[in-house]
């Protein structure tokens, strides 16, 4: 007969910090891609003589790509289920973008809600695509 040992599972502060530091590169990939894309679009919007709505709404594309890369890199780093790891990886990115928008906005608007939803959905999509990628070599 084998002995069953009772182990006490405790969570240290160092375990939580180590987990958060593992998420940091994934978060930075997403936020850097989003911010650099928005800066390029802002410069183009500033230099144009006529302001077009296409350029204004193309910000959503960079927000979506930032969430996608964040979710994809989170899955590649941690594994697990694609939709869960992608969404959990893009959640800090979505919250950071919401905080940044709230710093400059006067009130909560539809843009804020759309950005949050886009980040979570594209992060989940990035996790799913990361899970379905097969290494062929």
C-alpha positions in Angstrom: 0.0 0.0 0.0 1.2 3.4 -0.8 1.2 6.2 1.7 -0.8 9.3 0.9 0.9 12.4 2.1 -1.1 15.4 3.0 0.5 18.4 1.4 -0.4 21.9 2.3 -0.8 24.0 -0.7 0.1 27.6 0.0 0.5 30.5 -2.3 3.5 32.7 -1.7 3.9 36.2 -2.9 6.8 35.1 -4.9 4.6 32.6 -6.8 2.2 35.3 -7.7 4.9 37.7 -8.8 6.6 35.0 -10.9 3.3 34.3 -12.7 2.8 38.0 -13.3 6.3 38.4 -14.7 5.6 35.6 -17.1 2.6 37.5 -18.5 4.6 40.7 -18.8 6.3 40.0 -22.2 3.0 39.0 -23.8 1.4 42.2 -22.4 4.2 44.3 -23.7 4.0 42.8 -27.2 0.3 43.8 -27.4 0.6 47.2 -25.9 3.7 48.2 -28.0 2.0 47.0 -31.2 -1.2 48.9 -30.4 0.6 52.1 -29.3 2.9 52.2 -32.3 0.0 51.7 -34.7 -2.0 54.4 -33.1 1.0 56.8 -33.2 1.5 56.1 -37.0 -2.2 56.7 -37.6 -2.2 59.9 -35.5 0.7 61.2 -37.5 -1.0 60.4 -40.8 -4.2 62.0 -39.6 -2.3 65.1 -38.6 -0.5 65.4 -42.0 -3.6 64.9 -44.1 -5.3 67.9 -45.4 -8.7 66.2 -45.5 -9.6 64.0 -42.6 -11.2 60.8 -43.7 -13.4 58.5 -41.6 -11.5 55.5 -42.8 -8.3 56.6 -41.1 -10.2 57.4 -37.9 -11.8 54.0 -37.7 -8.7 52.1 -38.7 -7.6 52.5 -35.0 -9.8 49.6 -34.3 -7.7 47.4 -36.6 -4.5 48.1 -34.5 -6.4 47.6 -31.3 -7.6 44.2 -32.6 -4.1 43.2 -33.8 -2.6 44.1 -30.5 -5.1 41.9 -28.7 -4.5 39.1 -31.2 -0.7 39.1 -30.7 -1.1 39.3 -27.0 -3.4 36.3 -26.9 -1.3 34.3 -29.3 1.9 34.9 -27.5 0.2 34.1 -24.2 -0.9 30.7 -25.5 2.6 30.0 -26.9 4.2 30.8 -23.5 1.7 29.0 -21.2 -0.2 26.5 -23.4 -3.5 25.1 -22.1 -6.8 25.8 -23.8 -6.5 28.4 -26.6 -9.6 30.4 -25.8 -8.9 30.6 -22.1 -5.3 31.5 -22.3 -5.8 34.0 -25.1 -8.6 35.8 -23.3 -6.7 35.8 -20.0 -3.6 37.1 -21.7 -5.5 39.9 -23.5 -7.4 40.9 -20.3 -4.6 43.0 -18.8 -4.1 44.7 -22.2 -7.8 45.5 -22.4 -7.8 46.9 -18.9 -4.7 49.0 -19.6 -6.3 50.5 -22.7 -9.5 51.2 -20.8 -7.6 53.0 -18.1 -5.7 55.0 -20.8 -8.9 56.0 -22.5 -10.5 57.0 -19.2 -7.6 59.3 -18.5 -8.3 61.3 -21.6 -12.1 60.9 -22.0 -14.6 62.9 -20.1 -17.1 60.1 -19.8 -17.7 56.5 -20.5 -18.6 56.0 -24.2 -19.3 53.3 -26.7 -15.7 53.5 -27.8 -14.6 52.3 -24.4 -16.9 49.3 -24.4 -16.0 48.4 -28.1 -12.2 48.5 -27.3 -12.7 46.2 -24.3 -14.8 43.7 -26.3 -12.5 43.8 -29.3 -9.4 43.1 -27.2 -11.0 40.1 -25.5 -12.4 38.6 -28.7 -9.2 39.0 -30.7 -7.2 37.7 -27.7 -9.4 34.6 -27.7 -9.0 34.3 -31.4 -5.2 34.6 -31.1 -5.2 31.9 -28.5 -7.3 29.6 -30.7 -5.1 30.1 -33.7 -2.0 29.6 -31.6 -3.4 26.3 -30.4 -4.2 25.2 -34.0 -0.7 26.0 -35.3 1.3 23.0 -36.0 5.1 23.0 -36.0 6.3 21.3 -39.2 10.0 20.7 -39.2 
